[in-house]
Amino acid sequence: PAGSFKAISWNVAGLRAFLEKRAEDLKRLVREEKPDVIGFLEHKLQPGEHVAACCEALSALLPDYAVESSAFACAKQKGYSGVALIWKREMANKVKLQAVKLEKGASEGRTLCMELPKLFLVL
């Protein structure tokens, strides 16, 4: 319905492997559910090359989403945790993002906060 908002999240346990093995499952889920925002938990990526490669793959798979302006929070420990958010293109100019550190100890890249005009989404 008009004015509604839908967000989904998926614990992918490694985004690179997930995109290689389950891309069609993601595509089907997005087609059926039509989420405004998609969250990926435990992406296990490091900034740079791996994030860029996954953004490229997600852009090709989900062209209605503004993957190029997506948000990735990465852990300092290689191959560990991490969360990411992507959103529909028409939302791009409304999104404000902030990585939030709620856990104790070293940065584990576990939390992102998305601010929209009428709500906050914390992943």
Phi, psi and omega in degrees: 000156179301140180081000179273166181219135178227129175235141174231154174224155183218127173280102187271348179050046181113101187292323180299311179294321179301315181292330177287321188260334189229023181302319181293327176296317178297314180300317179295316179300315180294319178298318183282318186268335180051055181288150174281326182226141176237128177251140176243123179258147177057048181289335174060032180259157172251150179303151177106229189305313184293319178296315180299317180295320179290323176298319178298315180295318179294321178299318179291322182285322186232074186295343179277000183249142183277067183295327182296339177247023182291173180237129176237127170254121185247147177282153175289328179281125183299135177071028187228136174043214182101141177231155179216150176231138169231156184216162180299146183304321183292349178267350192306319183278358181256350188270133169238133184237152176209131171283134183239135178255101179261332183281158176275156176087203184299152179296121182254001177060044186257351188221131171235144176242124179252124177256126176241166184307325185242003181199164172245141175238124179245126179239000000 
